[in-house]
Amino acid sequence: MITVHHLNNSRSQRVLWLLEELGLDYTVVRYQRDPQTLLAPPSLRAVHPLGKSPVLVDGGNTLAESGAVLEYLVERYDAARAFAPSPGTAEHLRYRYWLHYAEGSAMPPMLLSLVFSRLKKAPMPFFARPIARSIADKALQGFVAPQVRLHLDYMEAELGKARWFAGENFSAADIQMSFPVEAAAARTGLERHPKLADFLARIHARPAYQRALQQGGPFDLLS
């Protein structure tokens, strides 16, 4: 039996989604973030030393990192190759690229945006507050916001080349890319990026996406 150790409002939502797309049986062990720090509870360290999610347990195999988990599930259970292009094709190269780009390039500026935005609101002595806010504003305006725009513009342009990130067919790369696009929509909006907004509308309409939300619980990246 497949078990997913799932943290609320986290990347592990993508693992539940792919499992639903594949029609596999699985169980979910839920964990809740600390409402103040947004960190995972210490109990997750009993599953994986880093105490992060997702963690997938499949028989004797325990895997972390969402991209690695998605690749594993596709390679092991997608016999019809419905969620990955054929190896050796141009589409497969794009598929592999987007699987790694999502966390390697797209998410770091999104995370920095969250960190500096929270820094501006963090409790601190009144005399330190103006200094902290000034540092956060300069970082956001001078580096983080331009980087976020750069990546969103890039993703928007790439979706102009094909219907999905790897080509004309939906794939696990789109599941992996959903998290940075969801984060951008929640934190900066997609008014200037209609193709990304359309991408979100299309994935939200997928029955497997909706079933995954029922399994994983509310999904809110505004925090």
N, C-alpha and C positions, 0 to 999 in steps of 0.2 A: 504494500500500500504506500502511495506517495503521501508525504506529510509536508506541509508548507508552514514554516514558522513566520507568521505574518505580523508586521508592525503597522499600526494605523497610519494613514497618510504617508505612505512610503513607496519605495520602488517595488516592493513585493507585490503590489497590486498588479503589476505586469505579468508576474508569474501565474497568478490566479487566472488572469485573462487568457493566457496561452493554454493553460490546462483546460479551460472551458472551450476554447476553439478546437482543441484536440479531442474533446469528449472523454477525457480521462477521469477516473475516480480518484479522489484525494480527500484528505482531511486538512483542516486549518486549525492551527494553534495560534490564538490571537494574543498580542501584546499591545499595551497602550503607552504612548509617550508621556513623559512627565509634562504637565501642562505649562510649567514655568520654563524649563530648560529645553523642552522638545526632544530630549534625549530618550533613547530606548531604556527600558528597565534593566537592572542588573541581571535578571533571570535569563535574559537572552545569551549571556556569556556561558551559561551551562550548555548551550547548543553550539555556539561558535565562539572562539576566544575573543573576537573583536566585539561581540555583543551587538551585531548589526543584523539587519534583515534586508533581503530575503535569505532564508536558509531552507533548502529543499533536501529532504531525506527520502531516498528511494532505495529500499532494501539496504544494502551495505554501503551505498553511496551517499555522502553528505556534501552538498555543494552550496557555496555562497557566491555572491556577485550576480546581479540580475542578468547581465549579458551572457555569462558562462552558463547560467541555469537555462536560459532560453535556448542557447545552442545545444545543450545536452538534451533537452526535451525534444527538439526538432530532430536531432540525429538519432535518438533512440526510438521515438514514438511516431514520427511523421513519415510512415512508410510510403504514403502517396505523394510525398514532397509537395503538400499543399501550401506550406508556409515558408518555403525557401526555394529560390530559383535553382536550376540544375547547375552543378559544379562545372566550371570551365566556361561559363557564359559571362557576358558583360554584366548581366543583371546580378549574378552571384557575387561579383566583385563589389558592386554597389551595395548589395545586401550586407556583406561582411563589413564594409566601410561604415555604414550607418549603425550597425550593431555596436561598433566601438566608438564612433563619434559621439553618440548620445551621452556617454559618461566621461569620455576622455576629453572632449572639447566643449560640448554644449552646456553641461551642468556646472562646471566651475564658476563661470560668471553669474549664473543663476543663484548659486549658493552664496557667493559674495554679496549679491544684492540683498539676500535675506539677512545675512549676518550684519551688514552695515545698517540696514533698516531697523533691525532689532536693537542695535547699539544706540541708536538715537533715542529709543524709548526705554532703555534699560535704567533701573533704579541706581542712583549714584548721588554723592553729595552735591548740593546745589551749585557749589563753586566749580565743580568739574564738568557739569552738564554742558555749558556753552562750548567748552574745549572739545568734548567728545562729539557733540553734534557737528561742530565745524570740521573735525577730522573726517567724520562719516560722510558729510555732504561733499567734501572735496574728493574723497575716494569714489563716491557714487557718481558724481558729475564728471570727474576727470578721467576715470578709468572704467568703472563697472558698467555704467549706462552705455557708453560707446561700444563696449565689448558685447553687451547684450544685443544692441541694435545690429552690430556687425553679423552676429550669428543668426539672428532672426531674418535679416535681409538675405543671407546666404541660403538658409533653409527655404525661404519663400521662393527664391530663384530656382532652386533645385526641384521644388514641387511643380514649377512651371514646365519642367521637361517631361514629366510623366505623372500619372495619376497617383502613384504611391512612391515612397522613397526609393525602393529598389527597382521600380519599373511600373508596368501597367497592372501588375497583380499584387494584391495585399500579401504581406509576408510578416514574419516575426520581427523584421527590422522596423516595421511600422509600430509594432507593440513596444519595442525598445525606445523608439523615438517619441512615443506618446508622453513620457514623463517630462522631458524638457519643454515640450510644447504646452502641456498642461500647466507647468510651473510658470511659463511666460504669460500664458493667458490669465492666470490668477494674479500675478504680481505686477505686470506691466500693461496687459491688454494686447489685443491683436488687431486693433483698428486699422493699422497701416499694413497688415499682412493678411489679406483676404484668403489666400490659398492655405495658409496655416489654419485660419479659422474654419475653413471648409473641411480641412483634414480632421480637425477635432469633431466637427458635426458628424462626419461620416463614421468615425470610430465610435462615437457615443451612441450611434444608432445600431451598432452591431449587437445582436442578441447575446453573444458570448461576453462582450464588455459589460453589459447590464447584469448578466448572471454573476460575473466576477465581483461586481459591487455588492450584490446581495451576500456573497460569501465573505468578502473582506470588510464590509461595513462602510460607513460614510467616508468619502474621499475629499479632503479639503486641503488645498495647498496655499491658502491665504495666510496661514500663520507665519 
